Amino acid sequence: MYEKVKKALRVTTAAFDNEIKDIVTAAIADLRLSGVNVPGNFERNPKDSLLVRAVIAYAKAHFGDNENSEKFLASYESMRRKIYLAGDYRVG
């Protein structure tokens, strides 16, 4: 998942690796706290396109000094809601 996010952020240096990894971890934690069933191996083996796009939107909202961060945060929150409302993604 980390490599997909790094590529989406258009980062080519290793200087931000730890920050990006933390953001990915936070995005997955936020999805889980919201009741979304994120598979345990998702971070190592991201196959679900909806979850991947949500994590990327979260990362774009939280990485660096981005003038569009509010737009990406709104996009993430919208995706998170829609994913949760899709019954297949709910915990329990």
C-alpha positions as CSV (number, residue, x, y, z in Angstrom):
1,M,0.0,0.0,0.0
2,Y,2.8,2.3,0.9
3,E,4.3,2.2,-2.6
4,K,0.9,3.0,-4.2
5,V,0.5,6.0,-2.0
6,K,4.0,7.2,-2.5
7,K,3.5,7.0,-6.3
8,A,0.1,8.8,-6.0
9,L,1.7,11.6,-4.1
10,R,4.4,11.8,-6.8
11,V,7.2,11.4,-4.3
12,T,10.4,10.0,-5.7
13,T,12.8,10.5,-2.7
14,A,13.1,8.3,0.4
15,A,13.2,11.5,2.6
16,F,9.4,11.2,3.3
17,D,9.1,7.4,3.7
18,N,8.4,7.4,7.4
19,E,5.8,10.2,7.1
20,I,4.0,8.4,4.3
21,K,4.1,5.1,6.1
22,D,2.5,6.8,9.2
23,I,-0.1,8.4,7.0
24,V,-1.0,5.1,5.5
25,T,-1.3,3.5,8.9
26,A,-3.5,6.4,10.1
27,A,-5.8,6.1,7.1
28,I,-6.3,2.4,7.7
29,A,-6.9,3.0,11.4
30,D,-9.4,5.8,10.6
31,L,-11.3,3.5,8.3
32,R,-11.4,0.7,10.9
33,L,-12.5,3.2,13.6
34,S,-15.3,4.2,11.3
35,G,-16.6,0.6,11.2
36,V,-15.1,-0.3,7.8
37,N,-13.8,-3.9,7.6
38,V,-10.2,-3.5,6.3
39,P,-8.5,-6.9,5.8
40,G,-5.6,-7.5,8.1
41,N,-3.2,-8.0,5.2
42,F,-4.4,-4.9,3.3
43,E,-1.3,-2.8,4.0
44,R,0.9,-5.5,2.5
45,N,-1.5,-6.7,-0.2
46,P,-3.9,-4.0,-1.2
47,K,-6.3,-5.5,-3.7
48,D,-9.5,-3.6,-3.0
49,S,-9.7,-0.6,-5.3
50,L,-12.2,1.3,-3.2
51,L,-10.1,1.1,-0.1
52,V,-6.9,1.9,-2.0
53,R,-8.5,5.1,-3.4
54,A,-9.8,6.1,0.1
55,V,-6.3,5.7,1.6
56,I,-4.8,7.7,-1.3
57,A,-7.3,10.5,-0.8
58,Y,-6.5,10.5,3.0
59,A,-2.8,10.7,2.2
60,K,-3.3,13.6,-0.3
61,A,-5.3,15.5,2.4
62,H,-2.6,15.0,5.1
63,F,0.7,15.0,3.3
64,G,2.8,18.2,3.0
65,D,1.5,21.7,2.5
66,N,-1.3,21.1,0.0
67,E,-3.6,23.9,-1.0
68,N,-6.2,21.3,-2.0
69,S,-6.1,19.4,1.3
70,E,-9.7,20.3,2.2
71,K,-10.9,19.0,-1.1
72,F,-9.1,15.7,-0.6
73,L,-10.3,15.4,3.0
74,A,-13.9,15.9,1.8
75,S,-13.3,13.3,-0.9
76,Y,-11.9,10.8,1.6
77,E,-14.8,11.4,4.1
78,S,-17.3,10.9,1.3
79,M,-15.6,7.7,0.2
80,R,-15.4,6.4,3.8
81,R,-19.1,7.0,4.3
82,K,-20.1,5.2,1.0
83,I,-17.7,2.3,1.7
84,Y,-19.2,1.9,5.2
85,L,-22.8,2.1,3.9
86,A,-22.0,-0.8,1.4
87,G,-22.9,-3.7,3.6
88,D,-20.0,-5.9,2.5
89,Y,-17.5,-3.5,4.1
90,R,-19.1,-3.2,7.6
91,V,-17.6,-4.8,10.6
92,G,-19.9,-7.2,12.3
